[in-house]
Amino acid sequence: MNEYIPTLIIDWLDAGHRVLWTHEVRRLRAADFCFYISCGQIVGLNILKQYRNNLVVHESDLPQGKGWSPLTWQILEGQNFIPVTLFEAAEKVDSGVIYAQEWISFEGHELVGELRAAQAKATIGLCKKFIESY
């Protein structure tokens, strides 16, 4: 996702938002929103309390498909119609309120780069729509 995030950041900066992009939870600063995009760390309640919304994008039809690397597991299982879910992070992993979903489809011959590009497009779209409609 790192190669796609700058596009999202530039769009938000152009819209007048202040943005901090970090890979380290300890560098987070209190703000209105925090998006945990491809975040491999579990964030504690003390961090979640710093934000009005803590938003996660997960490639599954939550509450089904909880866990790590959901896109990869579904592709390995032969699925080609994958949900991408934007939800509120909660103290219990993958359990928060669901705000939006988008579905991506594959034909079964895509390479990893193509899977990741589709994942990124859906992820960025969901994040942008959330902020635009807030």
C-alpha positions as CSV (number, residue, x, y, z in Angstrom):
1,M,0.0,0.0,0.0
2,N,2.9,2.3,0.6
3,E,3.3,3.2,-3.1
4,Y,-0.4,4.2,-3.3
5,I,-0.8,6.2,0.0
6,P,1.0,9.4,-1.3
7,T,-1.9,9.9,-3.8
8,L,-4.4,9.9,-0.9
9,I,-2.2,12.2,1.1
10,I,-1.8,14.7,-1.7
11,D,-5.6,14.7,-2.3
12,W,-6.2,15.4,1.3
13,L,-3.5,18.1,1.5
14,D,-4.9,19.8,-1.6
15,A,-8.3,19.8,0.1
16,G,-6.8,21.7,3.1
17,H,-6.5,18.8,5.6
18,R,-3.4,18.3,7.8
19,V,-2.0,14.8,7.4
20,L,0.6,12.8,9.3
21,W,1.8,9.6,7.7
22,T,3.8,7.2,9.9
23,H,4.6,3.6,10.2
24,E,5.2,3.8,14.0
25,V,2.3,3.9,16.5
26,R,4.5,5.8,18.9
27,R,4.7,8.7,16.4
28,L,0.9,9.2,16.3
29,R,-0.5,12.5,17.4
30,A,-4.0,13.3,18.6
31,A,-6.4,14.3,15.8
32,D,-9.9,13.9,14.4
33,F,-9.2,10.8,12.4
34,C,-6.7,8.0,12.2
35,F,-6.6,5.6,9.3
36,Y,-4.8,2.3,9.9
37,I,-4.0,1.3,6.4
38,S,-2.1,-2.1,6.1
39,C,-1.3,-1.7,9.7
40,G,0.2,-4.8,11.2
41,Q,0.1,-3.6,14.7
42,I,-2.7,-3.9,17.2
43,V,-3.4,-0.5,18.7
44,G,-4.4,-0.2,22.3
45,L,-7.3,1.7,23.8
46,N,-5.0,4.5,25.0
47,I,-4.2,5.3,21.3
48,L,-7.8,4.8,20.0
49,K,-9.0,7.4,22.6
50,Q,-6.9,10.1,20.9
51,Y,-9.2,10.2,17.8
52,R,-12.8,10.9,17.0
53,N,-12.6,8.0,14.5
54,N,-10.1,5.2,14.1
55,L,-10.6,3.7,10.7
56,V,-9.4,0.4,9.3
57,V,-9.8,-1.1,5.9
58,H,-10.0,-4.9,5.8
59,E,-10.5,-7.1,2.7
60,S,-13.3,-9.3,4.0
61,D,-17.0,-9.4,4.7
62,L,-16.7,-8.7,8.4
63,P,-17.5,-10.3,10.7
64,Q,-16.5,-13.2,8.4
65,G,-12.9,-13.3,7.4
66,K,-11.3,-11.8,10.5
67,G,-7.6,-12.0,10.8
68,W,-4.4,-11.2,8.9
69,S,-3.9,-11.2,5.1
70,P,-7.6,-11.7,4.2
71,L,-7.2,-10.9,0.5
72,T,-4.4,-13.5,0.2
73,W,-6.4,-16.2,2.0
74,Q,-9.5,-15.6,-0.1
75,I,-7.5,-15.7,-3.4
76,L,-5.9,-19.0,-2.3
77,E,-9.3,-20.4,-1.5
78,G,-10.3,-19.6,-5.1
79,Q,-12.6,-16.7,-4.4
80,N,-12.7,-13.9,-7.0
81,F,-15.3,-11.5,-5.7
82,I,-13.7,-9.9,-2.6
83,P,-15.3,-7.4,-0.2
84,V,-13.3,-4.5,1.1
85,T,-14.7,-3.1,4.4
86,L,-14.1,0.3,6.1
87,F,-14.8,0.0,9.8
88,E,-14.2,1.6,13.1
89,A,-11.3,0.1,15.0
90,A,-12.3,-1.2,18.5
91,E,-10.5,-2.7,21.4
92,K,-11.4,-6.1,20.1
93,V,-9.7,-6.7,16.7
94,D,-11.9,-6.6,13.6
95,S,-15.1,-6.0,15.6
96,G,-16.0,-2.3,15.1
97,V,-18.9,-0.6,13.4
98,I,-18.9,-1.0,9.6
99,Y,-19.2,2.2,7.7
100,A,-18.9,1.1,4.0
101,Q,-18.0,-1.7,1.7
102,E,-16.8,-2.0,-1.9
103,W,-16.3,-5.2,-3.8
104,I,-13.4,-6.0,-6.1
105,S,-13.5,-8.8,-8.6
106,F,-10.8,-10.9,-10.2
107,E,-10.7,-13.3,-13.0
108,G,-8.3,-15.7,-11.4
109,H,-5.1,-15.0,-13.4
110,E,-4.0,-11.8,-11.8
111,L,-0.5,-11.4,-10.5
112,V,0.3,-10.0,-7.0
113,G,0.8,-6.5,-8.4
114,E,-2.6,-6.5,-10.0
115,L,-4.2,-7.8,-6.8
116,R,-2.5,-5.1,-4.8
117,A,-3.5,-2.3,-7.3
118,A,-7.2,-3.3,-7.0
119,Q,-6.9,-3.5,-3.2
120,A,-5.3,0.0,-3.1
121,K,-7.9,1.5,-5.4
122,A,-10.7,0.2,-3.2
123,T,-9.0,1.2,0.0
124,I,-8.2,4.7,-1.1
125,G,-11.7,5.1,-2.5
126,L,-13.3,4.1,0.8
127,C,-11.0,6.4,2.8
128,K,-11.7,9.4,0.5
129,K,-15.5,8.8,0.6
130,F,-15.5,8.6,4.4
131,I,-13.8,12.0,4.7
132,E,-15.8,13.6,1.9
133,S,-19.1,12.5,3.4
134,Y,-18.2,13.3,7.0
